[in-house]
Amino acid sequence: MKNDHRLSDLKAMSDDQLSEELLKLKKEQFNLRFRKATGQLENTSRVRVVRRDVARVKTIAAQKRDAKK
């Protein structure tokens, strides 16, 4: 349920918004990896969620690019 809502929000975004979202997720992913390496990460499942969100944003951006062709 929660994923469906997130997916529809991502599909409604423009190309610029998607690239901003991707940049934000990449920064969060870096911070999570850094905190995991230093042993400060408590919620380790967040790493997996962010990684999948990055893939989701990239997939939607690619679909939009292909639709424009």
C-alpha positions in Angstrom: 0.0 0.0 0.0 2.7 2.5 1.0 4.8 1.6 -2.0 1.8 2.2 -4.4 1.4 5.7 -3.0 5.1 6.4 -3.4 5.2 5.0 -6.9 2.3 7.2 -8.1 4.0 10.3 -6.6 7.2 9.5 -8.5 5.3 8.9 -11.7 3.7 12.4 -11.4 7.1 14.1 -11.0 8.8 15.9 -13.9 12.2 15.0 -15.2 13.8 17.7 -13.1 12.0 16.7 -9.9 13.1 13.1 -10.5 16.8 14.1 -10.9 16.5 16.1 -7.7 14.9 13.1 -5.9 17.7 10.9 -7.2 20.3 13.3 -5.9 18.7 13.4 -2.5 18.5 9.6 -2.3 22.1 9.2 -3.4 23.2 11.6 -0.6 21.1 9.7 1.9 22.6 6.4 0.6 26.1 7.7 1.1 25.4 8.9 4.6 23.8 5.6 5.5 26.8 3.6 4.2 29.2 5.9 6.1 27.3 5.5 9.3 27.1 1.8 8.8 30.9 1.6 8.3 31.5 3.5 11.5 29.0 1.5 13.5 26.6 4.3 14.1 23.7 3.0 12.0 20.8 1.7 14.1 18.2 1.1 11.4 20.0 -1.1 9.0 16.9 -1.9 6.9 16.9 1.8 5.7 19.9 1.0 3.5 17.9 -1.5 1.6 14.9 0.8 1.3 16.9 3.6 -0.1 18.7 1.4 -2.5 15.4 0.2 -3.9 14.1 3.8 -4.1 17.1 4.8 -6.1 16.4 2.0 -8.6 12.7 2.9 -8.7 13.5 6.6 -9.5 16.0 5.5 -12.2 13.5 3.1 -13.7 10.7 5.7 -13.9 13.1 8.3 -15.4 14.1 5.8 -18.1 10.5 5.0 -18.9 9.8 8.7 -19.3 12.8 9.1 -21.6 11.7 6.2 -23.7 8.1 7.5 -23.9 9.4 10.7 -25.3 11.1 9.0 -28.3 
